[in-house]
C-alpha cells in the first residue's frame, strides 16, 4: 500500500467508530445523508441539552468527513488536469478517497 493510501485509510476511519461500530468508514453520500438528518433533528427541537450537544458533535464529525471526501475529489480532479496538461501529477493524488481528515 502506498503512503497516500495508508494516510487515506487512517483518515477514513477516524472519528467514525462511535456510532458506526464495525460497519467501516462512511462514504460521502452516507455521511451527507446522516448530516442532513442531524440538522433536521436539531432544527426540529424537542431534544434535551445533552441530546442536542451530542447531535451537534456528531454533525461536526460528519461535516469533517464530508469535507475530507470533497477535498480528495478536488485533488483527483487537479491531478487529472495536470496529467492532461502534461505536468507531473501530485504523488498524493492517487484517487483513493478523502484527504485532510486528520487535520480536522
C-alpha positions in Angstrom: 0.0 0.0 0.0 1.4 3.5 -0.8 1.9 6.2 1.8 -1.0 8.1 0.4 -3.3 5.1 0.6 -2.1 4.5 4.2 -2.9 8.0 5.2 -6.3 7.7 3.5 -7.2 4.6 5.4 -6.4 6.3 8.7 -8.4 9.4 7.7 -11.5 7.5 6.7 -11.5 5.5 9.9 -11.0 8.5 12.2 -14.0 9.7 14.2 -16.4 7.3 12.7 -16.2 4.4 15.1 -18.6 5.8 17.7 -21.9 5.3 16.0 -20.6 3.3 13.0 -19.2 0.4 15.1 -17.9 -2.4 12.9 -19.6 -1.1 9.7 -16.4 0.6 8.5 -15.8 4.1 7.2 -18.5 6.3 5.9 -18.7 7.1 2.3 -19.5 10.7 1.2 -23.2 10.1 0.4 -23.9 8.2 3.7 -22.1 10.9 5.8 -24.0 13.7 3.9 -27.4 12.0 4.4 -26.7 11.4 8.1 -25.6 15.0 8.5 -28.8 16.2 6.9 -30.7 14.1 9.4 -28.7 15.6 12.3 -29.5 19.1 11.1 -33.2 18.2 10.7 -33.4 16.9 14.3 -31.6 19.9 15.7 -33.8 22.3 13.8 -37.0 20.5 14.9 -36.0 21.0 18.5 -37.6 18.9 21.3 -34.3 17.4 22.4 -32.6 17.8 25.7 -29.5 19.9 26.0 -27.4 16.7 26.3 -29.0 15.2 23.2 -28.6 18.5 21.3 -24.9 18.6 22.2 -24.4 15.0 21.1 -26.1 15.7 17.8 -24.0 18.9 17.3 -20.8 16.9 17.9 -21.9 14.2 15.5 -22.8 16.8 13.0 -19.3 18.4 13.3 -17.8 14.9 12.8 -19.9 14.2 9.7 -19.1 17.6 8.3 -15.4 16.9 8.6 -15.9 13.5 6.9 -17.8 15.2 4.0 -15.1 17.9 3.6 -12.4 15.3 3.6 -14.1 13.4 0.7 -14.7 16.7 -1.2 -11.0 17.7 -0.7 -10.0 14.2 -2.0 -12.2 14.7 -5.1 -10.7 18.1 -5.7 -7.2 16.6 -5.5 -8.2 13.9 -8.0 -9.6 16.5 -10.4 -6.5 18.6 -10.1 -4.2 15.6 -10.7 -6.3 14.5 -13.8 -6.0 18.1 -15.2 -2.3 18.1 -14.5 -1.8 14.8 -16.4 -3.8 16.1 -19.4 -1.7 19.3 -19.4 1.5 17.3 -19.4 2.5 18.3 -15.9 3.5 15.7 -13.4 0.7 14.6 -11.0 1.0 15.1 -7.2 2.2 11.9 -5.5 -0.7 12.1 -3.0 -3.4 12.4 -5.7 -3.9 8.7 -6.1 -7.7 8.9 -6.4 -8.4 6.7 -3.4 -10.6 8.9 -1.3 -10.6 11.7 1.2 -7.7 13.7 2.4 -7.1 16.0 5.4 -9.5 14.4 8.0 -6.6 14.0 10.4 -6.1 17.8 10.3 -9.6 18.4 11.5 
